[in-house]
């Protein structure tokens, strides 16, 4: 088996030879296309752009080379320019490959509904590439259309089950839909089906290990995911929870702070960070965190309840009672509000007892990964 280094050397040599042939025959479209594609495959984007511009200077209206310039724009992450180019081409040539490139550029701009709409006319093609199916699955996931995403996975699984990236994307959909057995099945298939381990499958594997309170396995997979993408918020959140389970409060806090940086809209992660700060005795920091959770959604009872716990521990009885009332008005079962009442009644002055109560609170809500945290609490209370 050839090493990647040798393969790159061969491709580099082929590119140099092809550029020599093109210099002798500058109007040869096959050579122009070859040098663009080889440059892109080697990650030499500026070189590819130079050759694409030269080709378009000779053939300015050629859709073939316009598309290749679009590939250059994608490689250089010029998403808006790539979208504009591919949208124009798709309007003239309804081709699935052009649609995929357009949708890809839209996804990277955070416009998942637009990306799905771009691909939808091609969804029933019998030979739709796994990469295109995966893009549609991810778009539906981001749109919150989990049932529709699962239906698409079910329709395409027989054809795409050999593609680890498709399996990984599908596993996340099943995880967030609460179908944990299928999520685990698909993530394991993904991780075992190739030499590359897709990030999404690692996130699912780590999340399910965390749900089983297997902190070592969870941390290993989250760390592997973060090595692939250091801005992956769910992995930072999961790693923070794993550290919290190990009672590594400084580590948990640092990781959860990373998590809310990259996953700023997930209220549950803000809550976990707030409770970590409470465990550390940083009441001022915890207050800021729960207020941030309230800024995201003032109708979430446990955000008011968490703030009430902080206020009660600060001795601000009137403020705590007002927050408790708001929490219970929104959620009569809010355990954080009940615990704030216990703080006011002096029933949690024992730090060990209070931590056990607080961890029971964490069991009452869903984690960042969809699992119930009751088993986590059992672990804390058994120690």
C-alpha positions in Angstrom: 0.0 0.0 0.0 1.4 3.4 -1.0 1.8 6.0 1.7 0.0 9.3 1.6 3.4 11.0 1.2 4.3 9.0 -1.9 0.9 9.6 -3.4 1.3 13.3 -2.9 4.7 13.2 -4.5 3.4 11.4 -7.5 0.5 13.9 -7.8 2.9 16.8 -7.5 5.1 15.4 -10.2 2.1 14.8 -12.5 1.0 18.4 -11.9 4.4 19.7 -12.9 4.5 17.5 -16.1 1.0 18.6 -17.0 1.9 22.3 -16.6 4.8 21.7 -19.0 2.4 20.1 -21.5 -0.1 23.0 -21.1 2.7 25.6 -21.7 3.3 23.9 -25.0 -0.4 23.6 -25.8 -2.1 26.5 -23.9 -5.5 26.1 -25.5 -6.0 22.4 -24.6 -9.1 22.2 -22.4 -8.4 18.8 -21.0 -5.0 19.9 -19.8 -6.5 23.1 -18.4 -9.0 21.1 -16.4 -6.3 18.6 -15.3 -4.0 21.2 -13.8 -6.9 22.9 -11.9 -8.1 19.6 -10.4 -4.6 18.4 -9.5 -3.8 21.8 -7.8 -7.0 21.5 -5.8 -6.3 17.9 -4.8 -2.9 19.0 -3.5 -4.4 21.9 -1.6 -2.6 24.5 -3.7 -5.6 26.8 -4.1 -3.7 29.9 -5.4 -2.2 27.7 -8.1 -5.6 26.4 -9.0 -7.1 29.8 -9.1 -4.4 31.0 -11.5 -5.1 28.2 -13.9 -8.9 28.6 -13.6 -8.6 32.3 -14.4 -6.4 31.6 -17.4 -8.9 29.0 -18.7 -11.8 31.5 -18.3 -9.8 34.2 -20.0 -9.8 31.9 -23.1 -13.3 30.5 -22.6 -15.2 33.1 -20.5 -18.7 31.5 -21.1 -17.7 27.9 -20.6 -19.8 26.4 -17.8 -17.3 23.6 -17.3 -14.6 26.1 -16.3 -16.9 28.4 -14.5 -17.8 25.4 -12.3 -14.1 24.8 -11.6 -13.7 28.4 -10.6 -16.5 27.7 -8.2 -14.6 24.8 -6.8 -11.7 27.1 -6.2 -13.9 29.6 -4.4 -15.2 26.8 -2.2 -11.6 25.6 -1.5 -10.7 29.2 -0.4 -13.9 29.4 1.7 -15.3 32.3 -0.3 -18.8 31.0 0.3 -20.9 34.0 -0.9 -19.0 34.2 -4.1 -19.2 30.5 -4.7 -23.0 30.6 -4.0 -23.5 33.3 -6.5 -21.6 31.5 -9.2 -23.2 28.1 -8.7 -26.7 29.6 -8.4 -26.2 31.2 -11.8 -24.9 27.9 -13.3 -27.7 25.8 -11.7 -30.4 28.2 -13.2 -29.0 27.4 -16.6 -28.0 23.7 -16.1 -30.2 21.7 -13.6 -27.5 19.3 -12.6 -27.2 17.5 -9.2 -23.4 18.3 -8.9 -24.0 22.0 -9.3 -26.9 21.8 -6.8 -24.6 20.0 -4.3 -21.9 22.7 -4.6 -24.5 25.5 -4.2 -26.0 23.8 -1.2 -22.6 23.2 0.3 -21.8 26.9 0.1 -25.2 27.7 1.7 -24.6 25.3 4.6 -21.3 27.0 5.4 -23.2 30.3 5.6 -25.6 28.7 8.1 -28.5 28.7 5.7 -29.6 25.1 6.1 -33.2 25.5 4.9 -31.9 27.1 1.7 -29.4 24.2 1.3 -32.2 21.6 1.7 -34.4 23.5 -0.8 -31.6 23.5 -3.3 -31.1 19.7 -3.1 -34.8 18.7 -2.7 -35.5 18.5 -6.5 -32.8 15.8 -6.8 -33.7 13.9 -3.6 -35.3 11.0 -5.5 -32.4 10.3 -7.9 -31.5 6.6 -7.6 -27.8 7.3 -7.9 -27.7 10.3 -5.5 -24.2 10.4 -4.0 -23.8 9.6 -0.3 -22.2 13.0 0.2 -25.4 14.7 -1.2 -27.6 12.5 1.0 -25.4 13.4 4.0 -25.7 17.1 3.3 -29.5 16.8 3.2 -29.6 14.8 6.5 -27.5 17.4 8.2 -29.6 20.3 6.8 -32.8 18.7 8.1 -31.1 18.1 11.5 -30.1 21.8 11.8 -33.7 22.7 10.8 -35.1 20.6 13.6 -36.9 18.3 11.2 -35.8 15.1 12.9 -38.6 12.9 11.7 -38.0 14.0 8.1 -34.3 13.4 8.6 -34.9 9.9 10.0 -37.2 9.1 7.0 -34.5 10.1 4.6 -31.9 8.0 6.4 -34.2 5.0 6.4 -34.8 5.5 2.6 -31.1 5.7 1.8 -29.4 3.5 4.4 -29.2 0.4 2.2 -27.4 2.4 -0.5 -25.2 4.5 1.8 -24.4 2.1 4.6 -20.8 1.8 3.4 -20.1 5.5 3.8 -18.8 6.3 7.3 -19.6 10.1 7.1 -23.3 9.3 6.2 -23.5 6.9 9.1 -22.0 9.4 11.5 -24.5 12.2 10.4 -27.4 9.7 10.8 -26.2 8.7 14.2 -26.5 12.3 15.5 -30.0 12.6 14.2 -31.1 9.4 16.0 -29.3 10.6 19.2 -31.1 13.9 19.2 -34.4 12.1 18.5 -33.9 10.0 21.6 -33.4 6.7 19.7 -30.2 5.8 21.5 -29.9 2.2 20.4 -30.0 3.1 16.7 -27.7 6.0 17.3 -25.1 3.8 19.0 -25.4 1.2 16.2 -24.8 3.7 13.5 -21.9 5.4 15.3 -20.2 2.1 15.9 -20.6 1.2 12.2 -19.2 4.6 11.2 -16.2 4.3 13.5 -15.4 0.8 12.4 -15.9 1.2 8.6 -12.8 3.1 7.7 -9.4 4.4 8.7 -10.9 7.9 9.3 -13.2 8.3 12.4 -15.9 10.9 11.6 -16.3 13.7 14.2 -20.1 13.2 14.5 -19.7 9.5 15.3 -17.2 10.4 18.0 -19.6 12.9 19.5 -22.3 10.3 19.6 -20.0 7.7 21.1 -18.8 10.1 23.7 -22.3 11.2 24.5 -23.6 7.6 25.0 -20.5 6.7 27.1 -21.3 9.8 29.3 -24.9 8.6 29.7 -23.5 5.4 31.0 -21.2 7.4 33.3 -18.2 5.8 31.6 -16.2 9.0 32.0 -12.9 7.6 30.6 -14.5 6.4 27.4 -16.5 9.6 27.0 -13.4 11.8 27.5 -11.4 9.8 25.1 -13.9 10.2 22.3 -14.6 13.8 23.0 -10.9 14.6 23.0 -10.5 12.8 19.7 -13.4 14.8 18.3 -11.8 18.1 19.5 -8.5 17.1 17.8 -10.5 17.1 14.6 -12.4 20.3 15.3 -11.3 22.4 18.3 -14.5 24.5 18.1 -16.9 21.5 18.5 -19.2 22.8 21.3 -21.0 19.5 22.1 -17.6 17.8 22.7 -16.5 20.6 25.0 -19.8 20.3 26.9 -19.5 16.6 27.1 -15.9 16.8 28.3 -16.9 19.3 30.9 -19.6 17.0 32.2 -17.1 14.1 32.3 -14.7 16.2 34.3 -17.6 17.2 36.6 -18.3 13.5 37.2 -14.7 13.0 38.2 -15.0 16.0 40.5 -12.4 17.9 38.6 -14.1 21.3 39.1 -11.4 23.5 37.6 -11.2 21.3 34.5 -15.0 21.1 34.2 -15.2 24.9 34.4 -12.6 25.5 31.8 -14.2 23.0 29.4 -17.7 24.3 29.9 -16.6 27.9 29.3 -15.2 26.7 26.0 -18.5 24.9 25.4 -20.7 28.0 25.8 -18.2 29.9 23.6 -18.9 27.6 20.7 -22.4 26.5 21.7 -23.8 29.8 23.1 -27.5 28.9 22.5 -27.6 25.8 24.6 -29.2 26.7 27.9 -28.4 23.3 29.5 -24.7 23.9 29.1 -25.0 27.3 30.7 -26.8 25.7 33.6 -24.1 23.0 34.1 -21.5 25.8 34.0 -23.4 27.7 36.6 -23.7 24.7 38.9 -20.0 24.0 38.5 -19.3 27.6 39.7 -21.7 27.1 42.6 -19.7 24.0 43.6 -16.5 26.1 43.4 -18.1 28.8 45.6 -17.9 31.4 42.8 -21.4 32.8 43.4 -20.7 36.0 41.4 -19.7 34.0 38.4 -22.6 31.6 38.7 -25.0 34.6 38.9 -23.6 36.0 35.6 -24.0 32.6 34.0 -27.7 32.1 35.1 -28.4 35.6 33.9 -27.0 34.7 30.5 -29.3 31.7 30.5 -32.2 34.0 31.2 -31.1 36.3 28.4 -31.5 33.4 26.0 -35.0 32.5 27.3 -36.7 34.1 30.2 -39.5 31.5 30.2 -37.2 28.6 31.3 -38.0 27.9 35.0 -34.7 26.4 36.0 -32.8 29.4 34.9 -34.8 31.5 37.4 -34.4 28.6 39.9 -30.6 28.5 39.5 -30.4 32.2 40.0 -32.5 31.8 43.1 -30.1 29.3 44.5 -27.2 31.8 44.0 -29.2 34.6 45.5 -30.2 32.5 48.5 -26.6 31.5 49.1 -25.6 35.2 48.9 -28.1 36.0 51.6 -30.4 38.0 49.3 -33.6 36.6 50.6 -36.1 38.9 48.9 -34.4 38.6 45.5 -34.2 34.8 46.0 -37.9 34.6 46.9 -38.9 36.6 43.8 -36.8 34.3 41.6 -38.3 31.2 43.2 -41.8 32.6 42.5 -41.0 33.1 38.9 -39.4 29.7 38.6 -42.4 27.9 40.1 -44.8 30.0 38.1 -43.1 28.7 34.9 -42.4 25.2 36.2 -44.2 24.0 39.4 -41.8 21.0 39.4 -38.6 23.1 39.3 -36.2 21.4 41.6 -33.7 24.3 41.5 -36.4 26.5 43.0 -37.2 23.9 45.6 -33.5 23.7 46.5 -33.3 27.5 46.7 -36.1 27.3 49.3 -34.0 24.7 51.2 -31.1 27.1 51.2 -33.3 29.8 52.6 -34.5 27.4 55.3 -30.9 26.5 56.2 -31.3 22.9 55.2 -28.2 22.9 52.9 -25.5 24.3 55.2 -23.6 21.1 55.0 -21.5 21.4 51.8 -21.4 17.7 51.1 -25.2 17.4 51.5 -25.7 20.5 49.3 -23.6 19.0 46.5 -25.6 15.8 46.6 -28.8 17.8 46.3 -27.4 19.9 43.5 -26.4 16.8 41.6 -29.9 15.4 42.0 -31.0 18.7 40.4 -28.9 17.9 37.3 -30.7 14.6 37.0 -34.0 16.4 36.5 -33.0 17.9 33.1 -31.8 16.6 29.8 -28.1 16.9 29.1 -26.5 18.4 26.1 -26.8 15.1 24.4 -30.4 14.1 25.1 -29.8 11.6 27.9 -31.3 11.8 31.3 -28.7 12.3 34.0 -30.2 10.2 36.8 -27.4 7.6 36.6 -24.9 10.5 37.1 -26.6 11.4 40.3 -26.5 7.8 41.6 -22.8 7.8 41.0 -22.4 11.0 43.1 -24.6 9.9 45.9 -22.8 6.5 46.1 -19.5 8.1 46.8 
